């Protein structure tokens, strides 16, 4: 049998087993008997890793004004084993807490179901994020409470009560975060939204480690290897934002008492100069111990102050869509600069005109007077110009060209290469959408006529709308709107499909709005301005008031969008807000004090909390 | 029914004694590891780990007893069925298991969670034993080898998919059993060679000889390959003249390249590669001209080893996850990362070292209780033994394991049926592999691979898995005195 010869292999296997057991016994001998550094008598045989938290990066505005900085905060930490002879009443008094709070908190710490990693030997957090006033008396009498320690941390502090949506806030990390990024440990803080979230990795810096020696009862006996293995914390990198805090502040004041938003962009660079969303809140209320209470109050507020309307709210653009519509129709050959269409005023079909002016209308007049029938005709001749074709194929091809042109202005999608947190997509309705809704051949230009005047299914965010104004100001391209004032962001340049030659006429039309049209009351002295108002029907009540524009007409430095929800005519509310903001940015101050006072004190929605 | 047939008479009580001893010591150690001076909980407190383990131990005893009552032929008849059922369980686990500590290997049924991978070892052992005990089975036959690979690789792959790399590695242990059943000893040597080359290349690839002159890793690896050629020629084929030619040529080239380096930049990597490759070709010529068959193997080993050495770096960087790379680097002293990955092993060594000769005494270990040692009641349980019971206690535990392994080998060799013997070798191999990796890791001699210490570590799945595996062996062994088949 073959096994007879193989039987001796038993001894080889037994030899392998024995060799490893012997090897391990030798290693045990060397660790436990020869090596002296591990000897039980040695006092210093355990290491304690103490984390040193780095200060978070500071945030500045475009003019190097400090916006967000750090203030010291303190955690009170205890080691249960080391607590001796505690005068509980005295302790509670020094921290200004009740005795029942103290008893509850100790019970919570000891409860292993809630506090999984509990050990009476390791530091446990007793109270967090106390400020220096809270801790002052306690720190003086700390010697009376053995077993209690104070751990330093930092909290955010804000120089201005503004721009909360841009900054975002900092909160405790979740288990999910810890699993995704092992940098975080339980109890750490990280940016939850806004730029604090987007730039978390550079703002947070790098935690340091101090390795301390402890004796067998857990007492600290100094630094391990004289601190040779310690790692110093690396402070977070500072961040310079593109916003102008004065403009941001003026914007927030002007929208006081109203629901709405304003976005201002520097056209050449795509830098966001201001991004206002009202109602907002003071960013400092989401810091420290009061964060959770304030957060849930904001969450319950029916006016949704936590929402950044500038990037998350979507509106039909209404008449503010007309400049873009004109450009796209010119590019796709639906109209030329000399095309005329008739307007029957209030009797026009299928879309009425809301303004009174002569007929037929030129493109320039149509923009200036916001003539609805003109844009309906232009839209139709663009997508219908070659007829419908077999199964509407030609029509659909032209409609797709229109969609693509709209996409090239930044509508219908998020700015994926932007650092702006939480954007909405908006909507440029697709062929698929209409096919599903009306059937494959069931829709024509007539069916989707609302799109021609920026109503119906088309939805845009204020940020997208502002970006499209930057594209017009730049005669055909935009740089992705962004918040980080860094040159690398400027490389994210996108061309629109519209050729440069089509822009001057739209530019002139928008200039006429300020000279002769709906914007004429809000001109700034000695500045040539271009703009367009919009009064947008919506199912949620009174019309939204919109304004888009840029200034000066030659070499524009600011493109702006203002939306005031349920406020009525675009010219009444949005236009003055935008005009005042442009004045602030271009002239550095506001001379129309009367207008400013009137707008900033008017309350259109009584539910909006005053700050 | 004669006395010889009764289970009490035929049962191998020695093994049962070792089993009970290990389980009890494990239980006491778990109590020690999770003991808190503050709470001073009882060893039977069912909210604590030790109390829970007590329940697992009682159920494991019941399970073992039940297995002893089953007809031993059942395990042979149903070997494939059991295997298929466990495979199915492994597949289901991949899809339904929640993610716990990065792996998807736990089936959660209400308050109890179970790791099917622990059963896979037993099931694979049964299936292998059954297949290899077929009439006229030859392990050196290619056609008989493919099913073996299938039986092992299927559960291996499924456990890898559950991200339990440690548990999957255990299947390597079957190589020892294959060796006993007739696999060429050369395979074991080659596996050892691969490990050595891998370690050398990884360890020394960071130590350059001089700037732009290559690294020690490659030069040492090529040196090992040359040494193998020399030993092979010198002792195995007894062509001593050729062996000395080889040595002389190598020396000459080495000296020439060092001298040349005075004037030119010579990359020693390529010199070493050149020498090893050239000698491989030299052996090929010896083979062709002398028509001496034995050299073909050497030529093959030479070139495969060279290829392996040059890809080891890539394998290390691409196949292993970053945390696994760090564990190996720490083991090889390439990174002294006491604050990070090296922390666990360093703390573990400190805890064991602080135990000294007699240990600090039961429940007096502070290092483990201060929670410096991670996983102190599961993978790092041996620390508690080392700290509280010292050198004496640790050696005692190791000796018990050694006695158990030797006992299983004795049991294996006294079986009349191949199925029984093969299964017994599977059990011995698996227990040995766990012991080798787990204790080696705790002592800082093996990379950190999270597999439990059999019968010792906290956890129902592993205790049940090992108990079932061992008691099936005992049941099979108890049938050896029965007459007829």
Interface residues (C-beta under 8 A of the other chain):
Chain A: X2 X3 X6 X7 X9 X10 X12 X13 X14 X16 X17 X18 X20 X21 X23 X24 X25 X27 X28 X29 X31 X32 X33 X35 X37 X38 X39 X40 X42 X45 X46 X47 X49 X80 X81 X117 X119 X120 X121 X122 X179 X209 X211 X214 X216 X217 X218 X229 X231
Chain B: X36 X37 X38 X102 X176 X179 X180 X181 X182 X185 X338 X339 X343 X346 X347 X349 X350 X352 X353 X354 X355 X356 X357 X360 X366 X367 X369 X370 X371 X372 X386 X390 X391 X394 X395 X398 X399 X401 X402 X405 X406 X409 X412 X413 X418 X425 X428 X432 X435 X436 X439 X440 X443 X444 X445
